[in-house]
Amino acid sequence: MSEVVGAFAVLVAVAVLGYLAGVGGALRPQDELVLSRLTFLIATPALLFTTVAAADLGSIFSPVFVTNVAGVLSVQAVFLAVAALTRRRGRSELVIGALSTSYVNAGNLGIPVCIYVLGDGALIAPILLFQLLVMAPVAFLLLDRDTSGGSSVWAVLGRPLRNPLTVATVLGLVVALTDVGLPVMLMRPIELVAAAAVPVALIAYGLSLSGARRIEGNGHAHDVTLAVILKCFAQPAVAYLVGRFALGLDGELLFAATLLAALPTAQNIYVFAVHYGTAERFARRAVLVSTLVSIPTMTAISGLLG
């Protein structure tokens, strides 16, 4: 257990470095965008490709993915039910709200957690694919219907195929399935770039938290509270219960299922909200608060189950 908590402490330490760099002015708020784009477009795809290509397919499509889907569907259903019973909201707001309770930060935080805490970066691959190939396209279809001149169904469904994370993961799966031996001179530069993914992502993650004091207002307080409770507590609880009692998991798999379900809301949700001009303040606060709450939550899970 001490090794797991120690590994998690390493991740927190690097994120704190990013936070201090932002607070101290060594990095500017706009630098977060540069670091995030470097991670998203270049380093993380390289890391996903090298990790998935060398992974055991049995570990990629493990029961952890089943617990994740169960947690996603459960918390989304609860959010929509509570929203229906309280006050009327538009469809776009409901979509952003449901995503805020379940769409995890699999890139900037999930990959480092899998590599340094769980010891298997491939565990995040099916969750990433599910979010990019299923959750995001469905959300876009619903959001586009509320937008004048919305995109066609084929345009929406084709978006994940232009996402570098999706492409890198699929290419890695092809290599793993065919057991193709790639030339060393091809893999070395990819591996070199991949090595930058985790530290750069964590620094960008910490830098984003340094701007927390600039978040204005307390609007949507009840909705944000509900979303954070569902994301940070209910979703990992469902993953644990499904894994423990429905799938009979224990040990490392049960720990992985619970820990990955406790990841905070992905920053992508705020990007979606801004793009469609709906629930922007709610999405921003849900991402921020879930991020702050998830750190001690995941640390506690590591201590109890790791």
VEXKEDO-249928 format. One record per atom (N, C-alpha, C): residue number from 1; x, y, z; residue in one letter. Coordinates in steps of 0.05 Angstrom, whole numbers. Layout:
BEGIN
   num        u        v        w   residuo
   NUM        X        Y        Z         A
...
//
This chain:
BEGIN
   num        u        v        w   residuo
     1       17      -24        0         M
     1        0        0        0         M
     1       17       25        0         M
     2       40       25       14         S
     2       57       48       16         S
     2       68       55      -11         S
     3       74       34      -28         E
     3       84       39      -55         E
     3       64       54      -72         E
     4       38       46      -69         V
     4       17       58      -85         V
     4       13       87      -77         V
     5       11       92      -51         V
     5        8      119      -42         V
     5       32      136      -49         V
     6       56      124      -48         G
     6       80      138      -56         G
     6       79      146      -86         G
     7       70      127     -102         A
     7       68      133     -131         A
     7       48      155     -136         A
     8       26      155     -122         F
     8        6      176     -125         F
     8       17      203     -116         F
     9       33      202      -94         A
     9       46      227      -84         A
     9       64      239     -105         A
    10       78      222     -121         V
    10       95      232     -142         V
    10       79      248     -162         V
    11       56      238     -170         L
    11       39      252     -189         L
    11       30      279     -178         L
    12       21      278     -153         V
    12       12      303     -140         V
    12       34      323     -138         V
    13       59      314     -133         A
    13       82      332     -130         A
    13       87      346     -156         A
    14       85      332     -179         V
    14       90      345     -205         V
    14       67      365     -211         V
    15       43      357     -205         A
    15       20      375     -209         A
    15       23      400     -192         A
    16       33      397     -167         V
    16       38      420     -149         V
    16       59      438     -161         V
    17       79      426     -174         L
    17      100      442     -188         L
    17       87      460     -209         L
    18       68      449     -224         G
    18       54      465     -244         G
    18       38      487     -231         G
    19       25      481     -209         Y
    19        9      500     -194         Y
    19       27      523     -184         Y
    20       50      516     -172         L
    20       68      537     -162         L
    20       80      554     -185         L
    21       85      541     -207         A
    21       95      556     -230         A
    21       74      577     -240         A
    22       49      569     -238         G
    22       28      588     -245         G
    22       24      610     -225         G
    23       24      603     -200         V
    23       21      623     -179         V
    23       45      643     -178         V
    24       69      631     -182         G
    24       93      648     -181         G
    24       98      664     -206         G
    25       83      658     -227         G
    25       87      673     -252         G
    25      108      662     -271         G
    26      120      639     -264         A
    26      139      627     -282         A
    26      126      618     -308         A
    27      101      609     -305         L
    27       85      602     -328         L
    27       60      619     -328         L
    28       51      628     -352         R
    28       28      645     -354         R
    28        3      628     -357         R
    29      -21      639     -351         P
    29      -45      624     -355         P
    29      -48      614     -383         P
    30      -40      630     -403         Q
    30      -43      621     -431         Q
    30      -24      599     -438         Q
    31       -3      595     -422         D
    31       16      573     -427         D
    31        2      545     -423         D
    32      -19      545     -407         E
    32      -34      520     -403         E
    32      -44      509     -429         E
    33      -54      527     -446         L
    33      -64      519     -472         L
    33      -42      506     -489         L
    34      -19      518     -489         V
    34        4      508     -504         V
    34       12      480     -494         V
    35       15      478     -468         L
    35       23      452     -456         L
    35        2      430     -461         L
    36      -24      438     -459         S
    36      -45      419     -463         S
    36      -46      410     -492         S
    37      -42      429     -511         R
    37      -42      421     -539         R
    37      -19      403     -546         R
    38        5      409     -534         L
    38       28      392     -538         L
    38       22      364     -528         L
    39       10      362     -505         T
    39        4      336     -494         T
    39      -17      322     -510         T
    40      -39      336     -517         F
    40      -62      323     -530         F
    40      -55      315     -559         F
    41      -41      332     -574         L
    41      -37      328     -602         L
    41      -12      311     -608         L
    42        8      311     -591         I
    42       33      298     -597         I
    42       42      277     -577         I
    43       46      286     -552         A
    43       58      268     -532         A
    43       40      245     -524         A
    44       15      251     -517         T
    44       -3      230     -508         T
    44      -10      210     -530         T
    45      -15      218     -555         P
    45      -19      198     -576         P
    45        5      180     -578         P
    46       30      191     -576         A
    46       53      174     -577         A
    46       54      154     -554         A
    47       47      163     -531         L
    47       46      146     -507         L
    47       25      124     -510         L
    48        1      131     -519         L
    48      -20      112     -523         L
    48      -12       90     -543         L
    49        0       99     -565         F
    49        8       80     -586         F
    49       29       60     -575         F
    50       50       70     -562         T
    50       70       52     -552         T
    50       60       34     -530         T
    51       42       44     -513         T
    51       31       28     -491         T
    51       12        6     -501         T
    52       -6       14     -518         V
    52      -26       -5     -528         V
    52      -13      -26     -546         V
    53        6      -17     -563         A
    53       19      -35     -582         A
    53       34      -58     -568         A
    54       44      -52     -544         A
    54       60      -72     -529         A
    54       43      -86     -508         A
    55       18      -80     -506         A
    55        1      -90     -484         A
    55      -11     -117     -490         A
    56      -17     -131     -469         D
    56      -32     -156     -471         D
    56      -62     -148     -475         D
    57      -74     -158     -496         L
    57     -102     -150     -502         L
    57     -121     -157     -480         L
    58     -114     -178     -465         G
    58     -131     -185     -443         G
    58     -132     -164     -421         G
    59     -109     -150     -418         S
    59     -108     -129     -398         S
    59     -122     -104     -407         S
    60     -123     -100     -434         I
    60     -136      -76     -445         I
    60     -167      -78     -441         I
    61     -178     -101     -450         F
    61     -207     -105     -448         F
    61     -213     -121     -423         F
    62     -207     -109     -400         S
    62     -210     -123     -375         S
    62     -237     -116     -363         S
    63     -245     -129     -341         P
    63     -270     -122     -327         P
    63     -272      -93     -317         P
    64     -248      -80     -315         V
    64     -248      -52     -307         V
    64     -265      -35     -325         V
    65     -265      -42     -351         F
    65     -281      -27     -370         F
    65     -311      -30     -365         F
    66     -319      -54     -357         V
    66     -347      -60     -351         V
    66     -356      -43     -327         V
    67     -340      -42     -307         T
    67     -347      -26     -283         T
    67     -349        4     -290         T
    68     -332       13     -309         N
    68     -333       41     -317         N
    68     -359       47     -331         N
    69     -368       30     -349         V
    69     -393       35     -363         V
    69     -416       34     -344         V
    70     -416       16     -325         A
    70     -437       14     -305         A
    70     -438       40     -288         A
    71     -415       50     -281         G
    71     -414       75     -265         G
    71     -424       99     -282         G
    72     -416      100     -307         V
    72     -425      122     -325         V
    72     -456      122     -327         V
    73     -467      100     -334         L
    73     -496       98     -338         L
    73     -512      104     -312         L
    74     -501       95     -290         S
    74     -515       99     -264         S
    74     -516      128     -256         S
    75     -493      142     -257         V
    75     -493      170     -247         V
    75     -507      188     -267         V
    76     -506      182     -293         Q
    76     -521      198     -312         Q
    76     -551      195     -307         Q
    77     -560      171     -302         A
    77     -588      166     -296         A
    77     -598      182     -272         A
    78     -581      182     -251         V
    78     -588      196     -226         V
    78     -590      226     -231         V
    79     -570      237     -246         F
    79     -570      265     -251         F
    79     -595      274     -267         F
    80     -601      259     -287         L
    80     -624      265     -304         L
    80     -650      263     -288         L
    81     -652      243     -271         A
    81     -676      239     -254         A
    81     -679      263     -235         A
    82     -658      271     -222         V
    82     -659      293     -203         V
    82     -665      319     -218         V
    83     -653      323     -241         A
    83     -658      347     -257         A
    83     -687      348     -265         A
    84     -699      325     -272         A
    84     -727      325     -280         A
    84     -746      331     -257         A
    85     -738      324     -233         L
    85     -755      328     -210         L
    85     -753      355     -198         L
    86     -731      369     -204         T
    86     -727      396     -191         T
    86     -738      418     -208         T
    87     -723      426     -229         R
    87     -733      448     -245         R
    87     -727      442     -275         R
    88     -742      454     -292         R
    88     -740      449     -321         R
    88     -714      460     -332         R
    89     -700      444     -348         R
    89     -675      453     -361         R
    89     -677      445     -390         R
    90     -662      460     -406         G
    90     -661      454     -434         G
    90     -645      428     -439         G
    91     -649      416     -463         R
    91     -635      391     -469         R
    91     -605      395     -469         R
    92     -595      417     -479         S
    92     -566      421     -480         S
    92     -554      422     -452         S
    93     -568      436     -433         E
    93     -559      437     -406         E
    93     -558      409     -393         E
    94     -579      393     -399         L
    94     -579      366     -389         L
    94     -556      349     -399         L
    95     -550      352     -425         V
    95     -528      337     -437         V
    95     -501      344     -423         V
    96     -496      370     -420         I
    96     -471      379     -407         I
    96     -471      370     -378         I
    97     -494      371     -365         G
    97     -495      362     -337         G
    97     -489      332     -334         G
    98     -501      316     -352         A
    98     -497      287     -351         A
    98     -468      280     -357         A
    99     -456      294     -376         L
    99     -427      290     -382         L
    99     -409      298     -358         L
   100     -417      319     -345         S
   100     -401      329     -322         S
   100     -400      309     -299         S
   101     -420      291     -298         T
   101     -421      272     -276         T
   101     -405      246     -283         T
   102     -397      243     -308         S
   102     -388      216     -316         S
   102     -364      215     -335         S
   103     -358      237     -350         Y
   103     -337      237     -370         Y
   103     -311      244     -356         Y
   104     -294      224     -352         V
   104     -271      227     -335         V
   104     -247      239     -350         V
   105     -229      250     -335         N
   105     -204      262     -345         N
   105     -184      239     -350         N
   106     -189      225     -372         A
   106     -173      201     -378         A
   106     -146      208     -389         A
   107     -143      232     -401         G
   107     -118      239     -414         G
   107      -98      251     -395         G
   108     -103      276     -386         N
   108      -84      290     -369         N
   108      -79      277     -342         N
   109      -98      262     -331         L
   109      -95      250     -305         L
   109      -97      220     -306         L
   110     -115      209     -323         G
   110     -119      180     -323         G
   110      -95      165     -332         G
   111      -81      175     -353         I
   111      -57      161     -362         I
   111      -35      161     -342         I
   112      -28      184     -329         P
   112       -8      183     -308         P
   112      -15      164     -285         P
   113      -41      164     -277         V
   113      -50      147     -255         V
   113      -46      117     -263         V
   114      -53      111     -288         C
   114      -51       83     -296         C
   114      -21       74     -297         C
   115       -4       91     -306         I
   115       24       84     -309         I
   115       39       83     -282         I
   116       35      104     -266         Y
   116       51      106     -242         Y
   116       38       94     -217         Y
   117       12       92     -216         V
   117       -2       81     -193         V
   117      -10       53     -198         V
   118      -23       47     -221         L
   118      -33       21     -227         L
   118      -12        3     -241         L
   119        8       16     -253         G
   119       29        1     -266         G
   119       21      -11     -293         G
   120       -1       -2     -305         D
   120      -10      -12     -331         D
   120      -24       10     -346         D
   121      -10       23     -364         G
   121      -22       45     -379         G
   121      -44       37     -398         G
   122      -45       11     -405         A
   122      -65        1     -424         A
   122      -93        0     -412         A
   123      -95        1     -385         L
   123     -121        0     -372         L
   123     -140       23     -381         L
   124     -128       46     -387         I
   124     -144       69     -394         I
   124     -154       69     -423         I
   125     -142       51     -440         A
   125     -148       51     -468         A
   125     -178       47     -474         A
   126     -191       26     -463         P
   126     -219       23     -470         P
   126     -237       45     -460         P
   127     -230       57     -437         I
   127     -245       80     -427         I
   127     -243      104     -445         I
   128     -218      109     -455         L
   128     -214      131     -474         L
   128     -230      126     -499         L
   129     -229      102     -510         L
   129     -244       95     -534         L
   129     -274       98     -530         L
   130     -284       89     -508         F
   130     -313       91     -502         F
   130     -322      120     -501         F
   131     -305      137     -488         Q
   131     -313      165     -487         Q
   131     -311      179     -514         Q
   132     -290      172     -529         L
   132     -286      186     -555         L
   132     -304      175     -577         L
   133     -310      149     -576         L
   133     -325      136     -598         L
   133     -355      133     -592         L
   134     -363      135     -567         V
   134     -391      131     -560         V
   134     -402      156     -546         V
   135     -391      163     -523         M
   135     -403      185     -507         M
   135     -402      212     -522         M
   136     -379      219     -532         A
   136     -376      245     -546         A
   136     -394      247     -571         A
   137     -394      227     -589         P
   137     -411      230     -612         P
   137     -441      231     -605         P
   138     -450      216     -585         V
   138     -478      217     -577         V
   138     -484      245     -566         V
   139     -466      256     -550         A
   139     -470      283     -539         A
   139     -471      304     -562         A
   140     -453      301     -581         F
   140     -453      320     -604         F
   140     -479      319     -620         F
   141     -489      295     -624         L
   141     -514      292     -638         L
   141     -537      307     -624         L
   142     -538      304     -598         L
   142     -559      317     -582         L
   142     -555      347     -581         L
   143     -530      356     -578         L
   143     -524      384     -577         L
   143     -528      398     -604         L
   144     -520      384     -625         D
   144     -524      395     -652         D
   144     -553      400     -659         D
   145     -571      383     -648         R
   145     -599      386     -654         R
   145     -610      412     -642         R
   146     -596      423     -622         D
   146     -605      448     -610         D
   146     -590      472     -623         D
   147     -573      467     -642         T
   147     -558      488     -655         T
   147     -568      492     -684         T
   148     -573      516     -691         S
   148     -583      522     -718         S
   148     -561      513     -738         S
   149     -571      499     -759         G
   149     -552      489     -779         G
   149     -533      469     -768         G
   150     -543      452     -750         G
   150     -526      432     -737         G
   150     -513      413     -757         G
   151     -492      401     -749         S
   151     -476      383     -766         S
   151     -493      358     -773         S
   152     -486      346     -795         S
   152     -499      321     -803         S
   152     -490      298     -785         S
   153     -506      277     -785         V
   153     -499      254     -769         V
   153     -472      243     -776         V
   154     -466      241     -802         W
   154     -440      230     -810         W
   154     -417      248     -802         W
   155     -421      274     -803         A
   155     -400      292     -794         A
   155     -394      289     -764         A
   156     -416      286     -748         V
   156     -412      282     -720         V
   156     -398      255     -714         V
   157     -408      234     -727         L
   157     -396      208     -722         L
   157     -367      206     -731         L
   158     -360      223     -750         G
   158     -333      222     -761         G
   158     -313      237     -744         G
   159     -322      253     -725         R
   159     -304      270     -709         R
   159     -283      253     -694         R
   160     -292      231     -680         P
   160     -272      216     -665         P
   160     -249      205     -683         P
   161     -255      200     -708         L
   161     -235      189     -726         L
   161     -214      210     -733         L
   162     -220      236     -727         R
   162     -200      257     -731         R
   162     -186      264     -705         R
   163     -192      250     -683         N
   163     -180      255     -657         N
   163     -154      239     -655         N
   164     -131      253     -649         P
   164     -106      238     -648         P
   164     -105      216     -627         P
   165     -119      219     -605         L
   165     -119      198     -585         L
   165     -133      173     -595         L
   166     -155      177     -610         T
   166     -169      154     -621         T
   166     -152      140     -642         T
   167     -140      156     -660         V
   167     -124      144     -681         V
   167     -100      129     -670         V
   168      -86      141     -650         A
   168      -63      128     -638         A
   168      -71      102     -624         A
   169      -93      102     -609         T
   169     -102       78     -595         T
   169     -109       56     -615         T
   170     -124       63     -636         V
   170     -132       43     -656         V
   170     -107       32     -670         V
   171      -88       49     -677         L
   171      -64       39     -690         L
   171      -48       20     -671         L
   172      -48       27     -645         G
   172      -35       10     -626         G
   172      -49      -17     -624         G
   173      -76      -17     -625         L
   173      -91      -42     -624         L
   173      -85      -59     -649         L
   174      -82      -46     -672         V
   174      -75      -61     -696         V
   174      -48      -75     -693         V
   175      -29      -61     -683         V
   175       -2      -72     -679         V
   175       -3      -95     -658         V
   176      -18      -91     -637         A
   176      -21     -112     -617         A
   176      -35     -137     -627         A
   177      -56     -133     -644         L
   177      -71     -155     -655         L
   177      -55     -171     -675         L
   178      -40     -157     -692         T
   178      -24     -170     -713         T
   178        3     -179     -704         T
   179       11     -169     -680         D
   179       38     -176     -669         D
   179       60     -169     -689         D
   180       58     -146     -701         V
   180       78     -136     -720         V
   180      102     -125     -704         V
   181      125     -133     -712         G
   181      149     -122     -699         G
   181      158      -97     -713         G
   182      155      -74     -701         L
   182      162      -48     -713         L
   182      192      -43     -711         L
   183      205      -31     -730         P
   183      234      -25     -729         P
   183      241       -8     -705         P
   184      264      -14     -694         V
   184      273        1     -670         V
   184      276       30     -676         V
   185      287       36     -700         M
   185      292       64     -707         M
   185      266       80     -711         M
   186      244       66     -716         L
   186      218       79     -717         L
   186      206       83     -689         L
   187      210       64     -672         M
   187      198       66     -645         M
   187      213       85     -626         M
   188      239       87     -630         R
   188      255      104     -611         R
   188      245      133     -610         R
   189      242      146     -632         P
   189      232      174     -630         P
   189      204      176     -619         P
   190      187      156     -625         I
   190      160      156     -615         I
   190      161      153     -584         I
   191      178      135     -575         E
   191      181      131     -546         E
   191      192      155     -532         E
   192      211      169     -546         L
   192      223      193     -534         L
   192      201      215     -530         L
   193      184      219     -551         V
   193      163      238     -549         V
   193      142      229     -527         V
   194      137      203     -526         A
   194      118      192     -507         A
   194      126      198     -478         A
   195      153      198     -474         A
   195      163      202     -447         A
   195      155      230     -436         A
   196      149      248     -454         A
   196      142      276     -445         A
   196      113      278     -437         A
   197       96      258     -444         A
   197       67      261     -440         A
   197       59      265     -411         A
   198       69      247     -393         V
   198       60      248     -366         V
   198       69      273     -351         V
   199       95      280     -351         P
   199      103      305     -336         P
   199       91      330     -348         P
   200       89      332     -374         V
   200       77      357     -386         V
   200       48      358     -379         V
   201       34      335     -381         A
   201        5      335     -375         A
   201        0      343     -346         A
   202       17      333     -327         L
   202       13      340     -299         L
   202       20      369     -293         L
   203       40      380     -306         I
   203       46      408     -302         I
   203       23      426     -313         I
   204       12      418     -336         A
   204      -11      433     -347         A
   204      -34      431     -329         A
   205      -38      407     -317         Y
   205      -60      402     -298         Y
   205      -57      420     -274         Y
   206      -33      421     -262         G
   206      -29      438     -239         G
   206      -32      468     -246         G
   207      -22      475     -270         L
   207      -24      503     -279         L
   207      -53      511     -281         L
   208      -71      493     -290         S
   208      -99      499     -292         S
   208     -111      505     -265         S
   209     -101      491     -244         L
   209     -112      496     -217         L
   209     -103      523     -206         L
   210      -80      533     -216         S
   210      -71      559     -206         S
   210      -90      581     -213         S
   211     -107      577     -233         G
   211     -127      597     -241         G
   211     -153      594     -226         G
   212     -154      576     -206         A
   212     -179      571     -192         A
   212     -190      597     -179         A
   213     -172      613     -169         R
   213     -181      637     -155         R
   213     -194      657     -174         R
   214     -190      653     -200         R
   214     -201      672     -219         R
   214     -229      664     -229         R
   215     -239      640     -219         I
   215     -266      631     -227         I
   215     -286      649     -213         I
   216     -304      661     -228         E
   216     -322      680     -216         E
   216     -349      668     -209         E
   217     -362      680     -189         G
   217     -390      674     -183         G
   217     -394      646     -171         G
   218     -419      642     -161         N
   218     -426      617     -149         N
   218     -452      607     -162         N
   219     -457      614     -187         G
   219     -481      605     -200         G
   219     -481      575     -204         G
   220     -506      564     -206         H
   220     -510      535     -210         H
   220     -498      519     -186         H
   221     -499      530     -163         A
   221     -487      517     -140         A
   221     -499      489     -135         A
   222     -525      487     -136         H
   222     -538      461     -130         H
   222     -531      441     -152         H
   223     -531      449     -177         D
   223     -525      430     -199         D
   223     -496      422     -197         D
   224     -478      440     -191         V
   224     -449      434     -188         V
   224     -445      414     -165         V
   225     -458      419     -143         T
   225     -455      402     -120         T
   225     -464      373     -126         T
   226     -487      371     -140         L
   226     -498      345     -148         L
   226     -478      331     -167         L
   227     -468      346     -187         A
   227     -450      334     -206         A
   227     -424      324     -193         A
   228     -413      340     -175         V
   228     -388      332     -161         V
   228     -392      308     -143         V
   229     -415      307     -129         I
   229     -420      284     -111         I
   229     -423      259     -128         I
   230     -437      261     -150         L
   230     -440      237     -168         L
   230     -414      229     -180         L
   231     -398      249     -189         K
   231     -373      243     -203         K
   231     -352      231     -184         K
   232     -348      245     -161         C
   232     -325      238     -144         C
   232     -332      216     -123         C
   233     -357      212     -117         F
   233     -364      192      -97         F
   233     -382      170     -107         F
   234     -404      177     -121         A
   234     -422      157     -130         A
   234     -411      139     -152         A
   235     -397      151     -171         Q
   235     -386      135     -193         Q
   235     -366      115     -184         Q
   236     -346      122     -167         P
   236     -328      102     -157         P
   236     -342       81     -139         P
   237     -363       90     -124         A
   237     -377       71     -108         A
   237     -391       50     -125         A
   238     -404       59     -147         V
   238     -417       40     -165         V
   238     -397       21     -177         V
   239     -374       32     -186         A
   239     -353       15     -197         A
   239     -343       -6     -177         A
   240     -340        2     -153         Y
   240     -331      -17     -132         Y
   240     -352      -39     -127         Y
   241     -377      -31     -125         L
   241     -398      -50     -119         L
   241     -402      -70     -142         L
   242     -402      -59     -167         V
   242     -405      -76     -190         V
   242     -381      -95     -192         V
   243     -357      -84     -189         G
   243     -333     -101     -190         G
   243     -332     -122     -169         G
   244     -339     -114     -144         R
   244     -336     -132     -121         R
   244     -357     -153     -121         R
   245     -383     -145     -125         F
   245     -405     -164     -121         F
   245     -416     -176     -146         F
   246     -415     -161     -168         A
   246     -426     -171     -193         A
   246     -405     -187     -210         A
   247     -380     -176     -210         L
   247     -359     -189     -225         L
   247     -339     -205     -209         L
   248     -342     -203     -182         G
   248     -324     -218     -165         G
   248     -295     -209     -166         G
   249     -290     -184     -171         L
   249     -263     -174     -172         L
   249     -251     -170     -144         L
   250     -225     -172     -142         D
   250     -211     -164     -117         D
   250     -183     -156     -125         D
   251     -168     -148     -105         G
   251     -140     -140     -109         G
   251     -137     -117     -129         G
   252     -118     -121     -147         E
   252     -110      -99     -165         E
   252     -132      -90     -184         E
   253     -148     -109     -194         L
   253     -169     -102     -213         L
   253     -191      -86     -199         L
   254     -198      -93     -175         L
   254     -218      -78     -160         L
   254     -208      -50     -154         L
   255     -183      -49     -146         F
   255     -170      -23     -140         F
   255     -170       -5     -165         F
   256     -163      -17     -188         A
   256     -162       -1     -213         A
   256     -190        8     -221         A
   257     -210       -9     -219         A
   257     -237       -2     -226         A
   257     -247       22     -210         A
   258     -242       21     -184         T
   258     -251       42     -166         T
   258     -236       68     -170         T
   259     -210       66     -173         L
   259     -193       90     -175         L
   259     -199      105     -201         L
   260     -201       90     -224         L
   260     -206      104     -249         L
   260     -234      116     -250         L
   261     -253      104     -236         A
   261     -280      117     -235         A
   261     -280      142     -219         A
   262     -260      146     -201         A
   262     -258      170     -184         A
   262     -244      193     -198         A
   263     -234      189     -223         L
   263     -221      211     -237         L
   263     -241      234     -240         L
   264     -231      259     -240         P
   264     -249      282     -241         P
   264     -261      286     -269         P
   265     -279      305     -271         T
   265     -291      311     -297         T
   265     -270      322     -316         T
   266     -271      313     -341         A
   266     -252      321     -361         A
   266     -256      350     -369         A
   267     -234      364     -375         Q
   267     -236      392     -384         Q
   267     -250      394     -411         Q
   268     -251      371     -426         N
   268     -266      371     -451         N
   268     -295      380     -448         N
   269     -307      375     -426         I
   269     -335      383     -422         I
   269     -338      413     -423         I
   270     -319      427     -411         Y
   270     -321      457     -413         Y
   270     -317      466     -442         Y
   271     -299      452     -457         V
   271     -295      458     -485         V
   271     -321      454     -501         V
   272     -335      432     -495         F
   272     -361      426     -508         F
   272     -381      448     -502         F
   273     -382      456     -476         A
   273     -402      476     -468         A
   273     -396      503     -482         A
   274     -371      511     -484         V
   274     -364      536     -497         V
   274     -371      534     -527         V
   275     -365      512     -539         H
   275     -370      509     -568         H
   275     -399      512     -574         H
   276     -416      500     -558         Y
   276     -445      501     -563         Y
   276     -459      523     -548         Y
   277     -444      540     -533         G
   277     -456      563     -520         G
   277     -477      556     -499         G
   278     -473      535     -483         T
   278     -493      527     -464         T
   278     -479      517     -438         T
   279     -490      525     -415         A
   279     -481      516     -389         A
   279     -451      519     -385         A
   280     -440      541     -395         E
   280     -411      545     -393         E
   280     -401      548     -364         E
   281     -415      565     -349         R
   281     -406      569     -321         R
   281     -409      543     -305         R
   282     -431      529     -309         F
   282     -435      504     -295         F
   282     -412      484     -302         F
   283     -406      481     -328         A
   283     -385      462     -336         A
   283     -358      470     -324         A
   284     -352      496     -325         R
   284     -326      505     -315         R
   284     -323      499     -285         R
   285     -344      504     -270         R
   285     -343      499     -241         R
   285     -343      469     -235         R
   286     -358      454     -250         A
   286     -359      425     -246         A
   286     -331      413     -250         A
   287     -317      422     -271         V
   287     -290      412     -276         V
   287     -271      420     -254         V
   288     -273      445     -245         L
   288     -255      455     -225         L
   288     -260      441     -198         L
   289     -284      441     -189         V
   289     -290      430     -162         V
   289     -285      400     -161         V
   290     -293      385     -182         S
   290     -288      357     -183         S
   290     -258      351     -182         S
   291     -243      368     -196         T
   291     -214      364     -196         T
   291     -202      368     -168         T
   292     -211      388     -154         L
   292     -201      393     -127         L
   292     -210      371     -108         L
   293     -234      361     -111         V
   293     -245      340      -93         V
   293     -232      313      -99         V
   294     -227      308     -124         S
   294     -217      281     -132         S
   294     -190      275     -121         S
   295     -173      295     -117         I
   295     -146      289     -108         I
   295     -146      275      -81         I
   296     -158      286      -60         P
   296     -160      271      -35         P
   296     -176      246      -36         P
   297     -197      245      -54         T
   297     -213      221      -57         T
   297     -196      198      -68         T
   298     -181      204      -89         M
   298     -165      183     -101         M
   298     -142      174      -83         M
   299     -131      194      -67         T
   299     -111      187      -48         T
   299     -122      168      -27         T
   300     -146      173      -18         A
   300     -159      156        2         A
   300     -164      128       -9         A
   301     -173      127      -34         I
   301     -178      101      -47         I
   301     -152       85      -49         I
   302     -131       99      -56         S
   302     -104       86      -58         S
   302      -96       75      -31         S
   303     -101       90      -10         G
   303      -94       80       16         G
   303     -111       56       26         G
   304     -137       56       18         L
   304     -154       35       27         L
   304     -153       10       11         L
   305     -150       13      -16         L
   305     -151      -11      -33         L
   305     -124      -18      -45         L
   306     -105        1      -45         G
   306      -80       -4      -58         G
   306      -62      -23      -43         G
//
